[in-house]
Each structure stands twice: as C-alpha cells, then as structure tokens.
Amino acid sequence: MTNSAEGGTKKRRWVGRLAVVLFAYLVLAYFLVPLLWIHHEHEAGLASLPMLTRTSDDIPADPLNVGIVGNDEDIVRAMSAAGWFAADAVTLRSSFEIVGSVVLDRPYHNAPVSPLYYLGKKEQYAFEKPAGRSADRRHHVRFWKALEKGDDGRPVWLGSATFDRSVGLSHDTGQVTHHIDADIDSERDLLMTNLREARVVSNFFQISGIGPTMFGRNGGGDPYYTDGEIHIAVLVPGAANGPANPPTIPPPALIALKDAIWHGIAPQADSKP
C-alpha cells in the first residue's frame, strides 16, 4: 500500500510539473513573445490597426509590409522618380489590354491590379514596375491611407508590395489571377531601395506588421513568408532633393535580434521556381 501511495504521489507531482511547464510555454509563446515583437514607437497611431488586407470576398489577402509618410502629390512624384508606373483602373478595356499583353508578350507598364481592401476601403494608389516584356511578371504595390496625420503632421500610408511571378488560376476560387512570389520581404526591400536611389526620402524606420510568418497564404492561396516588419519611407516634401544616403532609424535591440535570426532561417522557406 505504501509503495502504491508513493507511486501515486510521484505521478501527481510529475503531472503537476508538466502542467506548469505547459502553462509557462503557452504564456511565453502566445502572449509574452508576441508582445515583445510589437513596436510602433515612431508612429504610435498605427498600433491598433490590423496589418492584413482582404479580398472583395473578405478573404485574408496580402500582409502590409511597406509604408510612406507624405501627401498625395509627394507619393505620385516619388514613385514616378523611383521608376514605378501608376496602374490603370480595372475596366473592360484595361482587362482586354492586360490579357493581350500576357498572350502576345507585349509591354503594358500601366496594367491594372486586382483590388484589395484595407479598413473596408479599396487601395487609393497602385504602382508597378515591369520585370519583363509583358504584364505577367511585375513588381507591384498598393497603398491605403492609414492615418490622416502622423507624428510629423502628414498622412501615413500603409501598403502591400509583392512580385507577380506568373498568371494562372486562383488556388481558392479558380479565377484567373496573378501568382505572387513567396519572398515578400524582397519586394519591400526593393521598393525602399528604389526610393532611396531616387533621393526622395529623408529617413526610414520600421514598425511591427503581422509578425514573423513562415507559412502564410494570401487571398489567391499563394504561399508567402515574412519577418513581419513594415518598412516606412518618410518622403521629402516635394519629393525631390533628398539626401543621397538617408538615415535609417534603428529598431529596438530585441527586434533587430529577431530579424537577424529570422533572415538566417527564411531562405529555407524560399519557394522560387
């Protein structure tokens, strides 16, 4: 009886210890660590906003990964200076033109992009940069006004930059659509580099987006992965004559460590053809 009682006591102790460890893991993994990744110190007004766009059917779509601080005129001038073209509106004519571009392999630098929604609104601006002759391969970005006035008194725009690698059928709806490349951080970095080289930026900083994501899926069912950060360019008013090497305000030390670890892991998720 004594041995049986001692065995039962030990078993209860192990179960109790296991429960404590499990509870500690849940608190750490799902509450404390995510909180440590959240930072909006340079634009506090963005802290309560969602960081994911949605399709017209309310399906979760592309995550936000870029941002711009500036007026409407600044955005248009800056993107043009950076070598990006404003996308045409989706009309019957532009839809026929993009089909002709893909089928006949001819240029269409202002090809329309399918609408996405953020905070219940369609993108206010969409820009693209060709990556070949036709519109089947292109860099593109959509922007939404997230704040009427940010910390410096100008509007803050959040955007989603992705690379269209091919045209095909949606994995979810079966509709004809572009398929994006999985490495959306590269597209974010390309846009920031283009703006830097155009000398239209006074400084850069970053805030938290959706957080580190290894196996994300957008509204078309395409996979993506990201460190979950949003890089933001503060435009020079008038979008001209900025510094050749605008400073980047560093993120908190813990965020920088997370990013360094992530970019050591992320190449393993690369699914480029």
C-alpha positions as CSV (number, residue, x, y, z in Angstrom):
1,M,0.0,0.0,0.0
2,T,2.9,2.3,0.9
3,N,4.6,1.8,-2.5
4,S,1.3,2.3,-4.3
5,A,0.7,5.5,-2.4
6,E,4.2,6.8,-3.1
7,G,3.8,5.9,-6.8
8,G,0.6,7.9,-6.9
9,T,2.2,10.9,-5.3
10,K,5.1,10.9,-7.7
11,K,2.7,10.6,-10.6
12,R,0.7,13.6,-9.4
13,R,3.9,15.6,-8.9
14,W,5.0,14.9,-12.5
15,V,1.6,15.7,-13.8
16,G,1.7,19.0,-11.9
17,R,5.2,19.8,-13.1
18,L,4.1,19.1,-16.7
19,A,1.1,21.3,-16.3
20,V,3.3,24.2,-15.0
21,V,5.7,23.7,-18.0
22,L,2.9,23.6,-20.5
23,F,1.3,26.7,-18.9
24,A,4.6,28.6,-19.0
25,Y,5.1,27.6,-22.7
26,L,1.6,28.9,-23.6
27,V,2.1,32.2,-21.8
28,L,5.6,32.7,-23.4
29,A,4.7,31.6,-26.9
30,Y,1.3,33.1,-27.3
31,F,1.4,36.2,-25.1
32,L,4.9,37.5,-23.9
33,V,7.0,36.8,-27.0
34,P,4.4,38.4,-29.5
35,L,4.2,41.4,-27.2
36,L,8.0,41.8,-27.3
37,W,7.8,41.9,-31.1
38,I,5.3,44.8,-31.2
39,H,6.8,48.3,-31.7
40,H,5.2,51.4,-33.1
41,E,7.4,54.0,-31.2
42,H,7.9,56.1,-34.4
43,E,4.2,56.2,-35.4
44,A,2.1,55.3,-32.4
45,G,-1.2,55.9,-34.2
46,L,-0.7,52.7,-36.2
47,A,-0.5,50.4,-33.1
48,S,-4.2,49.4,-33.0
49,L,-4.7,48.8,-36.7
50,P,-4.8,45.5,-38.5
51,M,-1.8,44.5,-40.6
52,L,-3.5,42.3,-43.2
53,T,-5.5,43.2,-46.3
54,R,-8.6,41.4,-47.5
55,T,-10.2,40.4,-50.8
56,S,-13.6,41.6,-52.0
57,D,-14.9,38.3,-50.6
58,D,-13.4,39.2,-47.2
59,I,-10.8,36.5,-47.5
60,P,-7.4,37.4,-45.8
61,A,-5.1,38.6,-48.5
62,D,-1.6,40.1,-48.7
63,P,0.0,41.4,-45.5
64,L,1.1,45.0,-45.2
65,N,4.9,45.3,-45.5
66,V,5.7,48.9,-46.6
67,G,4.6,52.4,-45.7
68,I,5.1,56.0,-46.8
69,V,4.7,59.3,-44.9
70,G,3.8,62.2,-47.3
71,N,1.0,63.9,-49.1
72,D,-0.8,62.6,-52.2
73,E,1.4,64.7,-54.5
74,D,4.5,63.5,-52.8
75,I,3.6,59.8,-53.3
76,V,2.9,60.2,-57.0
77,R,6.1,62.2,-57.6
78,A,8.2,59.9,-55.5
79,M,7.0,56.7,-57.1
80,S,7.5,58.1,-60.6
81,A,11.0,59.2,-59.7
82,A,11.7,55.7,-58.4
83,G,10.7,54.2,-61.7
84,W,7.3,52.8,-60.8
85,F,4.2,53.3,-63.0
86,A,0.7,54.1,-61.8
87,A,-1.6,51.2,-62.5
88,D,-4.7,51.8,-64.7
89,A,-8.1,51.3,-63.2
90,V,-9.8,48.0,-63.8
91,T,-12.1,48.5,-66.8
92,L,-13.2,46.3,-69.7
93,R,-10.7,47.9,-71.9
94,S,-7.7,47.6,-69.5
95,S,-8.7,44.0,-68.8
96,F,-8.5,43.2,-72.5
97,E,-5.2,45.0,-72.7
98,I,-3.6,43.0,-69.9
99,V,-4.8,39.8,-71.5
100,G,-3.3,40.9,-74.8
101,S,0.0,41.8,-73.0
102,V,0.3,38.4,-71.5
103,V,-0.8,36.4,-74.5
104,L,1.2,38.4,-77.1
105,D,4.1,39.2,-74.8
106,R,3.9,42.9,-75.3
107,P,4.5,45.7,-72.8
108,Y,1.8,47.2,-70.7
109,H,3.5,49.3,-68.0
110,N,0.3,50.6,-66.5
111,A,-1.5,47.2,-66.3
112,P,-4.4,47.2,-63.8
113,V,-4.1,45.3,-60.5
114,S,-6.9,43.4,-58.8
115,P,-8.4,45.4,-56.0
116,L,-7.7,44.6,-52.3
117,Y,-9.3,46.1,-49.3
118,Y,-8.0,47.6,-46.0
119,L,-10.1,49.1,-43.3
120,G,-13.0,48.5,-45.6
121,K,-11.6,50.6,-48.5
122,K,-10.0,49.7,-51.8
123,E,-6.5,50.8,-52.4
124,Q,-6.1,54.5,-53.2
125,Y,-2.9,54.1,-55.2
126,A,-1.4,51.2,-57.1
127,F,2.0,51.2,-58.8
128,E,4.0,48.6,-60.7
129,K,7.5,48.1,-62.2
130,P,7.8,45.7,-65.1
131,A,10.1,42.7,-64.7
132,G,9.9,41.5,-68.4
133,R,8.2,42.5,-71.6
134,S,4.6,41.6,-70.6
135,A,2.4,42.1,-67.6
136,D,2.6,38.6,-66.3
137,R,5.8,39.3,-64.3
138,R,6.0,42.6,-62.4
139,H,6.7,44.2,-59.1
140,H,3.6,46.0,-57.7
141,V,2.4,47.8,-54.6
142,R,-0.9,49.0,-53.3
143,F,-1.3,51.9,-50.8
144,W,-4.1,52.8,-48.3
145,K,-4.2,56.0,-46.2
146,A,-4.0,54.6,-42.6
147,L,-3.7,58.0,-40.8
148,E,-4.7,61.5,-41.8
149,K,-2.0,62.9,-39.7
150,G,1.0,61.1,-38.4
151,D,3.7,62.3,-35.9
152,D,5.0,64.8,-38.4
153,G,1.6,66.2,-39.3
154,R,1.4,64.4,-42.7
155,P,-0.7,61.4,-43.9
156,V,0.7,57.9,-43.2
157,W,0.1,55.3,-45.9
158,L,0.5,51.6,-45.5
159,G,1.0,49.3,-48.5
160,S,1.5,45.8,-49.6
161,A,4.4,45.1,-52.1
162,T,4.6,41.8,-53.8
163,F,6.0,40.3,-57.0
164,D,3.7,38.8,-59.7
165,R,5.7,35.8,-60.9
166,S,3.1,34.3,-63.3
167,V,-0.5,34.2,-64.4
168,G,-2.7,31.3,-63.5
169,L,-5.8,30.1,-61.6
170,S,-6.5,31.1,-58.1
171,H,-5.9,28.1,-55.7
172,D,-9.1,29.1,-53.8
173,T,-11.6,30.5,-56.3
174,G,-10.4,29.1,-59.7
175,Q,-10.4,32.6,-61.2
176,V,-7.6,33.8,-63.5
177,T,-5.2,35.8,-61.4
178,H,-1.5,36.6,-60.8
179,H,0.5,34.3,-58.5
180,I,2.9,36.1,-56.2
181,D,6.4,35.1,-55.2
182,A,6.7,33.8,-51.6
183,D,9.5,36.2,-50.6
184,I,7.6,39.3,-49.9
185,D,10.4,40.9,-47.9
186,S,12.5,41.1,-51.0
187,E,9.8,43.2,-52.6
188,R,9.6,45.5,-49.6
189,D,13.3,46.0,-49.7
190,L,13.3,46.6,-53.5
191,L,10.8,49.4,-53.2
192,M,12.7,51.0,-50.3
193,T,16.0,50.8,-52.3
194,N,14.3,52.4,-55.4
195,L,13.0,55.3,-53.3
196,R,16.4,55.7,-51.7
197,E,18.1,55.8,-55.1
198,A,15.6,58.4,-56.4
199,R,16.6,60.7,-53.5
200,V,13.1,61.4,-52.4
201,V,13.4,60.1,-48.8
202,S,14.5,62.0,-45.6
203,N,14.7,58.9,-43.4
204,F,13.4,55.3,-42.9
205,F,12.1,53.4,-39.9
206,Q,10.2,50.2,-39.3
207,I,7.2,49.1,-37.3
208,S,5.5,45.8,-36.5
209,G,3.4,44.2,-39.2
210,I,1.8,40.8,-38.9
211,G,4.8,39.3,-37.2
212,P,7.2,36.5,-38.3
213,T,5.2,34.2,-40.7
214,M,6.7,31.2,-42.3
215,F,3.7,29.6,-44.0
216,G,1.3,32.3,-44.9
217,R,-1.3,32.2,-47.6
218,N,-2.9,35.1,-49.5
219,G,-6.3,35.5,-50.9
220,G,-5.4,33.5,-54.0
221,G,-3.9,30.7,-52.0
222,D,-0.3,31.6,-52.8
223,P,2.2,31.0,-50.1
224,Y,4.4,33.7,-48.6
225,Y,6.8,34.2,-45.8
226,T,8.0,37.4,-44.0
227,D,9.8,38.7,-41.0
228,G,6.6,40.6,-40.2
229,E,8.1,44.1,-40.3
230,I,6.8,47.1,-42.2
231,H,9.5,49.4,-43.6
232,I,8.4,53.0,-43.9
233,A,9.9,55.8,-46.0
234,V,9.4,59.4,-44.9
235,L,9.3,61.5,-48.1
236,V,11.0,64.8,-48.5
237,P,8.2,67.4,-49.1
238,G,8.0,68.0,-52.8
239,A,9.6,64.5,-53.2
240,A,12.9,65.8,-54.5
241,N,16.5,66.7,-53.4
242,G,16.6,64.3,-50.5
243,P,19.9,63.1,-49.1
244,A,21.9,60.5,-51.1
245,N,22.1,58.2,-48.1
246,P,19.0,58.9,-45.8
247,P,19.4,57.6,-42.3
248,T,17.5,54.5,-41.1
249,I,16.2,54.8,-37.5
250,P,17.2,51.5,-35.9
251,P,14.5,49.3,-34.4
252,P,14.6,48.2,-30.7
253,A,17.5,45.8,-30.0
254,L,15.2,42.9,-29.5
255,I,13.5,43.5,-32.8
256,A,16.9,43.7,-34.5
257,L,17.9,40.4,-32.9
258,K,14.7,38.8,-34.1
259,D,15.2,40.0,-37.6
260,A,18.8,38.7,-37.7
261,I,17.7,35.2,-36.6
262,W,14.7,35.3,-39.0
263,H,16.8,36.1,-42.0
264,G,19.1,33.2,-41.1
265,I,16.1,30.8,-41.2
266,A,13.9,32.3,-44.0
267,P,16.0,31.1,-47.0
268,Q,14.9,27.6,-46.2
269,A,11.3,28.6,-47.0
270,D,12.2,30.0,-50.4
271,S,9.9,28.6,-53.0
272,K,11.1,30.5,-56.0
273,P,10.9,28.4,-59.3
